[in-house]
Amino acid sequence: MSTPQLILKQRAELLAVLCGGGSAEPLDCVLDLLLAWEVLVWEDYLSIQVAEKALSYKVRQLLDVVYDKGEDACSCLLAAMNQVLPEEQKAGLCFGEECAVVGKNRPDTATLTLLADRPVLVRKLRDNIDGALNALLTTGCFTIKDCDAVQLPIYTPSQQVRRLLDQVRFKGETAAKTLLQFLEQTETTRPNPEDKENHPSANCMLYQKKLRSSVAAQSHTLSTYGGTGHFSLDDIYTDGLLEVMDGSGETTTLGLEDVVGPVGTLNDDADTFLVSGEAGSGKSTLLQRLHLLWAREALLTNIFLLFPFSCRKLNAEHRELSLKELLFLHCCWPDRGQDEVFQFILDHPNLVLFTFDGLDEFKQGFTDEERHCCPTKQVPIPVLLFNLLQGTLMKGVMKVVTSRPQAVGPSLKRYLRKEVLLKGFSPGGIDCFVKKHHSDPAMARRVIESLQANSVLLSLCHIPVFCWIVTKCHQELLGSQDGIPQTITDVYLLVLQHFFQRKSYQPQGVLGKAWLEEHLDTVLKLGQLALESLEASCYVFSGYELQRIGLTEQDVSMGFLIYCNDLSVTDCKRYEFLHITLQCFFAALYVVLNRNSDRSAVSRLFQSQYRQLSSLSQRCLGHCIDSSVEEVESHVTETPNLQITAQFVSGLLSQRHHNLLQECCPTAVRERKAKQVVKSLSKGMQRHFKSIPRPVEGEKKINEVQCCLDPKFFQNILKNKEGNTGLDISESCSLRNNNISDEGIRKLLEKGMKCERFQKIALFNNNLTDACTQHFAWLLKSKQNFLSLRLGNNNITSQGAEQLAEGLSSNQSLQFLGLWGNKIGDRGAEALADALRNSTTLIWLRPLSFFSLRLNKNCISREGVECLIEALKMNSSVKEVWLRGNNLSPEEEEELSKQESRLTF
Ligand code: ADP
């Protein structure tokens, strides 16, 4: 088949791979190559890269342009895609005969050289955009405005380089020459791993080979798929959302290759890169991907040796070790020339990278009290680790550390070069993951549809571990008689059911109603192991520990425990739970179902000995846990796990699981435990709300309370508190990222209305819809001292905005209304504008208060903005209206902001 035919026939597939995952990077790389090969001329490129057009438009345009150019061009396009796409995305695609890209003569102008070398330049300049811009600025080729346009934070570093190259081309030959000169200079000053002096000996090369192959073997499969065996990391890996925040709070999206790049650097003197994210957000998997790509020489190519460590495994190392022993015993043993290899490492820190997965699971909290800098002296593991992270030992070696954010205190922050946040999957990422997981497209479609029909479940799936569970348990999910899971506890019960189902000899779907009771013995044994070890910050178990608890081979074969994937030299088998959250879930089951547990087990979980530092007290049930006693450092690390456990205990004891648990645990015992939970939580919440300081006059920052409760349980608390204990909502309440339902809001506001000092509420990133806006309208109408309402990133449409507008028009006190990231559209903007216009009489009632309205990303077009401008003419108390990311062209934005200076685009 000819290559134009191949392109035509595979058009849908080619479109899908170049758009899949929502990143423009694959398309950009293909365009770089086609420009370099002179398949595309500059005009073609401009006709494809049209700003404001969707990615799919650009890909279609590319396919059309190349198709029109005929056979040779089509061969080159297929060759470029073959080169750019990762192996897993190429499966099933046909790229035709290998096409030889004819080597052209070196171009004779600097501008053409930039084009011919574009693919390489993008890679080279990515780490040195600042330097290049500086050179262009100081030679007068670029203005500050040019530099700002290149470095807009919405662009990834690679995109910034491409903008830079495009701008240089636009400026002409002098600018192009300046850039080439700059590149030449940096090449000569930068240490090159190929230099003679850096050149590794044969023994070092052998060691590298051995290390690469053991790292590759270790990172090839994903542990959660260990039992089933047929998923390699390549098959299933889906890019997560990575962000860095600069000093001013602006965030930039990063690619995997930028984790150790310069973007987002906060401290040039430090060498430790932190990847932080909640449990299950994919930190270990990301690191594993980094390892695998390094082992294949596909990423981090300037790193000669990469040493991967797991903090949970380092916990089990009780010997004192030197750095040399740590590297060789825990990662890879050099078969020849041990001293020579170690000397090479010491001499070339810039060619070495260490990774430490799960610092939050390391038994001891970080401290920089004990200094140690001798690579051959034996010291306890914590001393070794902390000195590596600080850079006291092996300064210059890059370290990548993953952790949950809670475990990173100020003492460690000082040693961080930058912090990258891993935010889980984007909506496109969820779809992509499900499609990779299910080879049957019809099944993938059904799972995606069922997720889209359940916003609670869909929002859970942004966290990859939940996405994995939901996808894995799709059968139970799609065929569930007990309704679709609504809470995290429901999801984990589903996983439990799924694993037991898998091992049961009954035909599919026949797991009886009393399935939990049938497997109670296994559940309790696993639960005991989970709880006891959580309390001791232990996540890896020997066979002996399993025996002590009475866990049999059959229990282990259920699949909740897996063998540790370990590079270290050790003979005995070791086990860990599939995921730390699963260990927490078993611990919670044990707390709830164990009849013999002492009476204080529940309250102990919520109480004193596991309290946390006040700076860490912002997450989960943190503030509900007593923090009155002095902190003991070593407990910091287990606190988040015990919080998750407490959350599961709350979920399991809620009414919705009554039927399931009733056969496993006497009602009286369960009710007693439920009462204890409610009591502990209400005490904790009251204590926390009371501890919020009163705002001082003019204070800008809103006090925040975060509360990640199981939403249903949250409602229960409110219900249980009515009449007797009374929930005290003081001046402000922030419940962002909480899955709070519209019904939950009604109850919360009912409570708030009774509280004189309740004046601010932040509810961004929940799943609020128009069904709750009437409650806010009512709040605004009835509470004339209310100050701030933040409803960003919810699902509010024009109807909701109309209701809010109604409330706003009769309110005299509100100073801040945040609605970014909803879908209020022009109709909603118009309704708000009317409210502002009509409330002019109220301006007299609040001459001193200024009002700020945030409407970024709300699908508003010119029409809506014009209504707002009209309203602003009549209303001087509005200080600002933010309208970034709406449906307006840059020209329209410029024109409209000239008409009204209070608009911010
Ligand atoms: P964390 O280290 O943040 O607790 P993990 O990396 O252990 O999270 O992720 C938990 C599970 O979620 C993994 O075992 C895997 O099944 C799934 N997962 C996480 N990240 C990804 C990813 N990028 N692509 C595919 N699956 C992922």
Boltz pocket constraint, residues with backbone or C-beta under 6 A from the ligand:
constraints:
  - pocket:
      binder: B
      contacts: [[A, 222], [A, 223], [A, 224], [A, 225], [A, 236], [A, 237], [A, 238], [A, 239], [A, 240], [A, 277], [A, 278], [A, 279], [A, 280], [A, 281], [A, 282], [A, 283], [A, 284], [A, 285], [A, 286], [A, 433], [A, 464], [A, 465], [A, 466], [A, 468], [A, 578], [A, 579]]
      max_distance: 6.0
